Amino acid sequence: MKALVIGATGATGKDLVNQLVNDKDFEEVNIFVRKPLSIQNEKLKTHVVNFEKPDEWKDLVKGDVAFSCLGTTLKAAGSKEAQRKVDFDYQYEFAKAAKENSVDDYILVSAYGANPKSKIFYSKMKGELEEAVKKLHFNKITIFKPGMLERKDSERTGEVLGSRIIKFANKLGLFESQKPLPTDVLAKAMINSSKIKSNGYSSIKLGNIFCFAEKSSD
């Protein structure tokens, strides 16, 4: 299979790319990034792109399965408008290009609590992205909705502190459903989902990930 990845420089994306290039079922892995990864592999093809100009790279989004795990924080982005550009606009343009190029399988990392009607900015934005991608009517869409993620060497102070608190609570038998999920486990689940040939609607629970696969119809 030929994989397409957006968000390859993030924690989940790095784990995903590492696993994809070592998976015998994938002969080519194309990543779309603003700066190259340090990883070198004969399967890996890096496209350094300007996400502001999709017309320059949309014709390159051709393959069997597209993985979208792009995302940023409000602090890193600097404003809600800038965060929405990364978490909605860039991802939607990638999805639209994939659909226009007849990619059958689309796998999106969203967020627990995503809801287009939410009064919380982040949850509303993620919910709106889910709805927009579903309306593109891919043959197969899988959306992962993880709760707290455990990132290697995370510099997100609040996330690290929250993860430690939840882990401590887990040892006491509390909040088991909110156990922090390692990004490499999420990446593995994404790859596994790409190998499942499914029709109709199904739901999968893995740790604190909630995912559904839906076959779109016009």
N, C-alpha and C positions, 0 to 999 in steps of 0.2 A: 504494500500500500504506500501511497504518497501522502505524507502528512503536511499540514499547513498550521503554523503556530503564530499567534499574536500574544504578546506579553511574556516573551521568552526570557527577558532579563529580570523578571520578578522571582520571588522565592519558589512559587509553585511552577512557574514557567521553566526555571532552570532544572528543577527536578524532572519535569515532564520531558524536556529535550534530552536530558541525559538518559532517561529510560527509553525514549523513542529510538535513539541512535543505536541502542544496545538490544533492540527488539528485532528478532529475525523476520517478523511479519511486516516491518516497514523498511523499504529499500531506499526511501528518500525523505528527508525532513527539511522543509522550507520554513525559515523563520523570518518574520518581518519586524525589524527593530530600528531604533534611532541610533544605536551604537552596537557594534559587534560583540558577541560573547567571546570569552577566552577559550571555550571548548573548540577543539579541532577534531573533525571526523569526516571521513570520505562520504558519508551519507548526508552530511549537513550542508545546506545551501543557505547562505545568509543574504538577505535583501535589506540593505540599509535604505530606509525610506523616510520621506516627509509625510507624516500622517495628515498634515493639513492639505495635501494635494493628492487625493486618492486617484485622480485620473492618470497620475504618473506611474502607479503601481498596481492598479486594480486588475490589469490583464495577467499579472503574475500569480494571482490567487487561483491556481488550478491544481486540483488533486482529488484524493478520495475522501479525506476527512479533515475538517478544520477545527482546531482547538483555540478557544478564546479565553485567556486567563489574564487579560490586561486589567490594571487597576492602580489607583493611587489613593493617597489620603488627602483630606482637606488641608492639613498642615503642609504637606509636600507641594500640593498644587498651588496653594496661596489664596484661593477663592473658590466659591461654589461654582462659578462659571468655568474656571479652569479645570476643576475636578470633573465637571460634567463633560467637558470636551474629551477628556481621556476615558472616563468610565462609560460614556454613552456614545458620543459622536464617532470617535475613532473605531470603537467596536462595531457600531452599526454599519459604518462604511465598509469594514472588513467583511462583515456578514453579507452585506448586499453584493459585494464583489464576488464572494464565494457562490452565492445563489446564481448570479448572472453567468458565472462560469461553470454551472452545472455540478457543483460539489454536492454530493448526496447527503453526507453526514456532518452535522454541526454540533459541536460540544461546547457549551458555555458555562463558565464558572460565575455564578451569581452570588447571592448572599442570603443567609438565613433571615427571614422576616421581610424579604423583598415583596413590595406591594405597591402597584401604581397609585393606589388611593391613600397610601400612608401619609401622615403629616410630618414624618421624619424625612428630611431631605435625601439622605443616603438610601434609605429603604425605598422611597418613592422612585428615585432615579434607577435603581436596580430593577424594580418592578416594571418600569416603563421600558427598559431595555429588553427584558424578557418578552414582553408583549410585542415589541417592535420586531424582534428576531423571529418570533413564532409566526408573525404575519407574512414573513417571506416565504413560508410554506416549503421548507426543506423536506426531503423525503423522510429524514429522521432527525429529530432534535432531542438532545439530552441536556438538561439543565441541572447543574449541581448547586445546591444551596448550603454551603458549609457554615457552621457557626464559627467559633474561635479557632484560628489556625495557629499551629506551632511552627514558626519559621526558624530555620537555622541562622544563628548569628543575627537575629532581628535587632534593629536599632529603634524600633517603635517602643518607647518606654512604657506607655500605657498598656500595650499588648503584652509585653514581657511580664509586667506586674500582674495583669489580669490572669495570664496563663499560670503563674505561680500560685495565685490564690485559688484558682479552680483545681489545680493539681493537689493542693493541700486538702481542699474540701473532698476531692475524690478519695484520698487516703482514709478519710473519715466516713466514707460511704455516702457522701453527699454529691448532688449534681452530676451523677454518672452520665446523664444524657448530654451534658455540656462539656464532656472531656475534650481538652484541646486536641485537634487533629493535626498530625504532622503533614507537611506539604507533600512529602514523598508518597504518603499513603493516598492522598487526594490525587496526585498525578497517576499513580498506578490504577486507581479506580476509573479515571478518565480514559486511560488506554484500554482497560478491560471493556469499558462500555462501547468503545469503537469496534470491538470484535463481536459484539452481540448483534445478531441479525433479528430485529424485532419489528412487529407490525402492531398498529393500534396503540393503546395506552398501557404503560406499565410503571410501577414505582419500585424504587430500590432504596433501602436504608443501609448505610454503612457507617458505623460509629455515629458521629453527630452530623453526617452528611445526609441530606434528603435530596433525592434526585428523581426526575421522571423522564421517560422517553416517550415522545409523542410523534405519531405519523400524521403529518399535516395533510389536509385535503382542501381543495379549492371551494 
